[in-house]
């Protein structure tokens, strides 16, 4: 169990370093759309 945790933590740290701590898509824009419309947007709204 500890080995699985160690491998997953290592992979997450590696991805954070490679991606400079940011994701490839902007979740803030989606959050603002949800707040503005009061519902989840359809795939055509983004």
KATA-V546120 format. One record per residue. N is the residue number from 1. PHI is phi in degrees with one decimal (999 if undefined). PSI is psi in degrees with one decimal (none if undefined). OMEGA is omega as a letter, one per 20 degrees, with the letter a starting at -180 (999 if undefined). Layout:
# KATA-V546120
N&PHI&PSI&OMEGA / N&PHI&PSI&OMEGA
This chain:
# KATA-V546120
1&999&-41.6&r / 2&-65.4&-33.2&r / 3&-65.7&-41.8&r / 4&-62.8&-44.0&r / 5&-62.2&-43.8&a / 6&-64.2&-43.1&r / 7&-65.3&-44.2&a / 8&-66.9&-39.6&r / 9&-65.0&-39.5&r / 10&-64.0&-40.7&r / 11&-65.4&-41.2&r / 12&-64.4&-41.2&r / 13&-65.4&-40.3&r / 14&-62.5&-44.5&r / 15&-63.7&-38.5&r / 16&-64.2&-38.7&r / 17&-71.3&-45.2&a / 18&-65.4&-39.0&a / 19&-90.1&8.4&a / 20&56.8&31.0&r / 21&77.7&9.8&a / 22&-127.5&155.7&r / 23&-88.8&169.1&a / 24&-85.7&-5.7&r / 25&-129.7&149.7&a / 26&-90.7&107.1&a / 27&-77.4&-19.0&a / 28&-66.2&-39.6&r / 29&-62.6&-43.2&r / 30&-64.3&-41.0&r / 31&-62.0&-40.1&r / 32&-66.3&-37.1&r / 33&-64.5&-41.7&r / 34&-63.8&-42.4&r / 35&-66.4&-42.1&a / 36&-67.1&-41.3&a / 37&-93.5&-18.9&a / 38&78.0&10.4&r / 39&-153.7&164.5&r / 40&-69.6&134.0&r / 41&-73.3&154.6&r / 42&-77.6&165.1&a / 43&-64.3&-19.9&r / 44&-83.9&-12.8&a / 45&-80.6&-19.8&a / 46&-87.4&none&999
